[in-house]
Amino acid sequence: MQVITKRTNHIEFDGLGTHWWVELLGRDDFPSNLSEFIQSTTSLFDDTYSRFHDETLIGQLNIHKRLVNPPQELIDMFDFARKMHLATDGAFDVSVGGTLQRLGYGDTKTAQSTSPHFWNEMKCDDNEIVIPRDSAVDFGGFGKGWLLDKLAVLLEKRGYPYFLINGGGDIVLSAAQPTELGLEHPYDPTKVIGTTKIMRGALAVSSTVKRRWAIGGQTQHHIIEPLKDGATDSPVLTTYVRGKTALIADTLATVLLLRPELKKQLEKQFSVEAILVNRAQL
C-alpha cells in the first residue's frame, strides 16, 4: 500500500485494488497515528482475505480446501455469506471464486466452476473450515463493505464521530447534518447522473462496466451469475444502493445487477433504497 497524499483533514491511499479517501468531518487535521492505523487495518484485511495471494487465509483455503483454527471474523463472514445466499435466492454466492479464476480474473491454478452444492457440503466452525474440492471462494461481493463498516466502528471508538470513508466509490458516512453525494456516471467518473443525501449510512455502487478484461477473444467482467457459471448478461448496467451499513449496501448492489426483479423485495427486507440503470437510460 502506498500513500498518495496526506493533507489537512483527509488522507488518500491505495488498497484492496482501489483508491481510498478518508476524511474527518468538522476537523482541520488528520492525526498521523490515525492515518497509520487506518492504512495498516486496510492492509491487514487485504493480506488476510484476498483471493489473489496464496499466503492469505482465503488463498490457503482455495488451494488446500481446508483451514484449521479460523479466526472468528472469518467464521462470521461465512455466516453472513450463507444468510445472503438464502435471502437472495442463490444470487449471492461466494463460490464464484473458481469461475472468476477460470475466466482469467486471478491465478488460474484453483480455477473451478461455481459449486451448486457448496453450502450443502461446506463446513465452518471454530475448529476448521472445509469447502468442496471443486470450489474456490471469493469475498469480492461484500469484502469492501465489511471493511468500510469496520473502519467506521474503529473511528467512532477512537473518538471521531463524523467522517466520510470512500473506498473506490462505495461510501460510509457519519455527519452532523445531511450531506449530498453524487451518483457517479458509469462511463465518466467526472460526471454524476443524480444525487442523494445521507447523514448517517452508506452508499454502494456496482457495475459491469468496471473490472473488465479479455480472454480467448471475449471480454469478461467480474459480476458472475452463479446459476449460469459465467459473467452476467443482465440488462442492468449499474446499481446504486443506499442503506444503513456498507456491508448490506455493497452486497445488494451486486445482487441487484443479477436479479433486478428482487428490487422491491430486498428494499423492504433490508430497509434500503436502490436505483437500477440500464444502458438505454444513459
Buried (B, 14 or more C-beta within 10 A) or exposed (E): EEEEEEEEBBBBBBBBEBBBBBBBBEBEEBEEEBBEBBBEBBBEBBEBBBBBBEEBBBBBBBEEBEBEEBEEEBBEBBEBBBEBBEBBBBBBBBBBBBBBBBBBBBBEEBBBBBBBEBBEEBEBEEEEBBBBEBBBBBBBBBBBBBBBBBBBEBBEEEEBEBBBBBBBBBBBBBBEEEBEBEBBBBEEEEEEBEEBEBEBBBBBBBBBBBBEEEEEEEEBBBBBBBEEBBBBEBEBBBBBBBBBBBBBBBBBBBBBBBBBEBBEEBBEEBEBBBBBBEEEEE
